[in-house]
Amino acid sequence: MKILMLGWEFPPLISGGLATATEGLVSGLTKIGHQIALVLPHFPHETAEKIEELNPHLTIVSPEHPFQPQRLMRPVDESFVSESSRMSLALSAALAADQKTSRIDINDPATLSRLLSPYDTANIESLSLSTEEKQGLRARLVQYQKILLAKGETRLSDSLTAWTPLKSEVSEQTEILALLAGDIIKNTPQQLFDVIHAHDWMSLKAIAQIKKTSTLPVVLHVHSTEFDRAGSHGNQKIHSLERMGFHLADRLVAVSNLTRRILMEHYGVPGERVDVVYNASNLAHRKNSFENTPEHPSTAWMMESQTTHENKSPLISFVGRVTYQKGPAYFVQSAHRALQIQPNLRFQVVGTGDLLPSMRQLAWELGVHDKFTFHGFQSAKRVETLLAESDVFVMPSVSEPFGIVALEAMAQRIPIIISKQSGVAECLMHALKVDFWDTDLMADRIVSLVRRPVLRTELQRHGAREIDRFNWESSARRCVDVYQKTAARLVKA
């Protein structure tokens, strides 16, 4: 199949789990022989070229990297499908290397704010652009592309005063996505694509525009809702936009049954229009392929994990955006209770967000600030390294649609404690599960994993087997089933 995919971010430009999920799903779909045109509101030309060179089934479209329809018109590369494991490792290595040269300073607060803005939605005042604003945006976009052609991307990137899609507001970036998608639909044969696969609320303007002129089936992949991010008091404009998009799409894919229930109960979506497709973890399969080689038997990791507690104070990790949805206060409160029982524990927080100052303040008020290390926003490779140093991983999310990071921790052979209010909790057996608000039980579980090596080893051993069930090729095949079912129902209608 030929898929027009409407995304928001893609590695090495990562601000949250959506980039990881998009990368995994794209990898899975292309590995099994499907071709994708991935539309993004911003993506560097040189990085796109490197990725396309490694993946012949992927075409990236952004203001910096125009659409190349001829790539989709080529036949499926069977050699790529047969060598998918090797190519996946090569692509991951290329993305990790390119993280250093993406020319986006993740330490710059202004840049970081723009990268995180789609997820920290409380500060978005307007999501709608007037006709004049849209015309002005398109004019700036055309001028931007002319500068790229005339001067080259490097010189433009060095000019801090130049307008770029990355520097635009979130409402403008959603409009850019709609403009690019609309241009593709308008300027390519209707039969070129078989389906449109869109991701989350940022793609809904594009869906609304496409639906006016195209009869292509539209599948909307719901990774997170405003209800997850902020509860019933979230941004009402996003709530309204989501409700419109959820009913406008021909079919929805939810990342868990938890998300499916939210769509039904809070957005009025009929359950028969929603399919559940679980996420997976690229890290899990890189680890498994590495450990199963003769030079690196899987037992070595187990032996290392059993001796780690003898050499250093146990390290407990929180990895993710520091926002209401992720439950950072509950992590600090459980740390305070655990330290009363086991004083030598250490805690680390990897990530940033609007509640990071409050999290630091709470740790100080409870007298445990000296036991915490706050790493802030880190690259994907650095997150993996910091996670590998952990003895216990805790995910105390208030409402987590899935929770890929829990799979990544399990792939690192780290015992995990996850909230019952997470999608991943419904499909994992070898994890300790608690209610996000039960910080006493959370603390008890932390101490138990530190003090009881048999429990820790059992979770590691069985978790290593369980993680094999979660792979992106399986998720991709489930999505293809949804595409075919959606197309068939539209034909009947």
Secondary structure as the mmCIF struct_conf table of DSSP 4:
data_model
#
loop_
_struct_conf.conf_type_id
_struct_conf.id
_struct_conf.beg_label_comp_id
_struct_conf.beg_label_asym_id
_struct_conf.beg_label_seq_id
_struct_conf.end_label_comp_id
_struct_conf.end_label_asym_id
_struct_conf.end_label_seq_id
STRN STRN1 LYS A 2 LEU A 6
BEND BEND1 TRP A 8 TRP A 8
STRN STRN2 PHE A 10 PHE A 10
TURN_TY1_P TURN_TY1_P1 PRO A 11 PRO A 12
STRN STRN3 LEU A 13 LEU A 13
BEND BEND2 SER A 15 GLY A 16
HELX_RH_AL_P HELX_RH_AL_P1 GLY A 17 LYS A 31
TURN_TY1_P TURN_TY1_P2 ILE A 32 GLY A 33
STRN STRN4 GLN A 35 VAL A 39
BEND BEND3 PRO A 41 PRO A 41
HELX_RH_AL_P HELX_RH_AL_P2 HIS A 45 LEU A 54
TURN_TY1_P TURN_TY1_P3 PRO A 56 HIS A 57
STRN STRN5 LEU A 58 VAL A 61
STRN STRN6 SER A 62 SER A 62
TURN_TY1_P TURN_TY1_P4 PRO A 63 GLU A 64
STRN STRN7 HIS A 65 HIS A 65
HELX_RH_AL_P HELX_RH_AL_P3 PRO A 69 MET A 73
BEND BEND4 ARG A 74 ARG A 74
HELX_LH_PP_P HELX_LH_PP_P1 PRO A 75 VAL A 76
HELX_RH_AL_P HELX_RH_AL_P4 GLU A 78 SER A 82
TURN_TY1_P TURN_TY1_P5 GLU A 83 GLU A 83
HELX_RH_AL_P HELX_RH_AL_P5 SER A 84 ASP A 98
HELX_RH_3T_P HELX_RH_3T_P1 GLN A 99 THR A 101
BEND BEND5 SER A 102 SER A 102
TURN_TY1_P TURN_TY1_P6 ILE A 106 ASN A 107
HELX_RH_AL_P HELX_RH_AL_P6 PRO A 109 LEU A 116
TURN_TY1_P TURN_TY1_P7 SER A 117 TYR A 119
HELX_RH_3T_P HELX_RH_3T_P2 THR A 121 ASN A 123
HELX_RH_AL_P HELX_RH_AL_P7 THR A 131 LYS A 151
HELX_RH_AL_P HELX_RH_AL_P8 GLU A 153 SER A 157
TURN_TY1_P TURN_TY1_P8 ASP A 158 ASP A 158
TURN_TY1_P TURN_TY1_P9 LEU A 160 THR A 161
BEND BEND6 ALA A 162 ALA A 162
HELX_RH_3T_P HELX_RH_3T_P3 PRO A 165 LYS A 167
BEND BEND7 SER A 168 SER A 168
HELX_RH_AL_P HELX_RH_AL_P9 VAL A 170 ASN A 187
BEND BEND8 THR A 188 THR A 188
HELX_RH_3T_P HELX_RH_3T_P4 GLN A 190 LEU A 192
BEND BEND9 ASP A 194 ASP A 194
STRN STRN8 VAL A 195 HIS A 199
TURN_TY1_P TURN_TY1_P10 ASP A 200 ASP A 200
HELX_RH_3T_P HELX_RH_3T_P5 TRP A 201 SER A 203
HELX_RH_AL_P HELX_RH_AL_P10 LEU A 204 THR A 213
STRN STRN9 VAL A 218 VAL A 222
BEND BEND10 HIS A 223 HIS A 223
HELX_RH_AL_P HELX_RH_AL_P11 GLU A 226 ALA A 230
HELX_RH_3T_P HELX_RH_3T_P6 GLY A 231 HIS A 233
BEND BEND11 GLY A 234 GLY A 234
HELX_RH_AL_P HELX_RH_AL_P12 GLN A 236 LEU A 248
BEND BEND12 ALA A 249 ASP A 250
STRN STRN10 ARG A 251 ALA A 254
BEND BEND13 VAL A 255 SER A 256
HELX_RH_AL_P HELX_RH_AL_P13 ASN A 257 TYR A 267
HELX_RH_3T_P HELX_RH_3T_P7 GLY A 271 ARG A 273
STRN STRN11 VAL A 274 VAL A 276
HELX_RH_AL_P HELX_RH_AL_P14 ASN A 282 GLU A 291
TURN_TY1_P TURN_TY1_P11 ASN A 292 ASN A 292
BEND BEND14 THR A 293 THR A 293
TURN_TY1_P TURN_TY1_P12 PRO A 294 GLU A 295
BEND BEND15 HIS A 296 HIS A 296
HELX_RH_AL_P HELX_RH_AL_P15 SER A 298 ASN A 311
BEND BEND16 LYS A 312 LYS A 312
STRN STRN12 LEU A 315 VAL A 319
BEND BEND17 GLY A 320 GLY A 320
BEND BEND18 THR A 323 THR A 323
HELX_RH_3T_P HELX_RH_3T_P8 TYR A 324 LYS A 326
HELX_RH_AL_P HELX_RH_AL_P16 PRO A 328 ILE A 341
TURN_TY1_P TURN_TY1_P13 PRO A 343 ASN A 344
STRN STRN13 ARG A 346 VAL A 350
STRN STRN14 GLY A 351 GLY A 351
TURN_TY1_P TURN_TY1_P14 ASP A 354 LEU A 355
HELX_RH_AL_P HELX_RH_AL_P17 LEU A 356 GLU A 365
TURN_TY1_P TURN_TY1_P15 LEU A 366 GLY A 367
HELX_RH_3T_P HELX_RH_3T_P9 HIS A 369 LYS A 371
STRN STRN15 PHE A 372 GLY A 376
BEND BEND19 PHE A 377 PHE A 377
HELX_RH_AL_P HELX_RH_AL_P18 ALA A 380 ALA A 388
TURN_TY1_P TURN_TY1_P16 GLU A 389 GLU A 389
BEND BEND20 ASP A 391 ASP A 391
STRN STRN16 VAL A 392 MET A 395
BEND BEND21 VAL A 398 SER A 399
STRN STRN17 GLU A 400 GLU A 400
BEND BEND22 PRO A 401 PRO A 401
HELX_RH_AL_P HELX_RH_AL_P19 ILE A 404 ALA A 411
TURN_TY1_P TURN_TY1_P17 GLN A 412 ARG A 413
STRN STRN18 ILE A 416 SER A 419
TURN_TY1_P TURN_TY1_P18 LYS A 420 GLN A 421
STRN STRN19 SER A 422 SER A 422
HELX_RH_3T_P HELX_RH_3T_P10 GLY A 423 GLU A 426
TURN_TY1_P TURN_TY1_P19 CYS A 427 CYS A 427
BEND BEND23 MET A 429 ALA A 431
STRN STRN20 LEU A 432 VAL A 434
TURN_TY1_P TURN_TY1_P20 PHE A 436 TRP A 437
HELX_RH_AL_P HELX_RH_AL_P20 THR A 439 ARG A 451
HELX_RH_AL_P HELX_RH_AL_P21 PRO A 453 GLU A 466
HELX_RH_3T_P HELX_RH_3T_P11 ILE A 467 ARG A 469
HELX_RH_AL_P HELX_RH_AL_P22 TRP A 472 LYS A 492
#
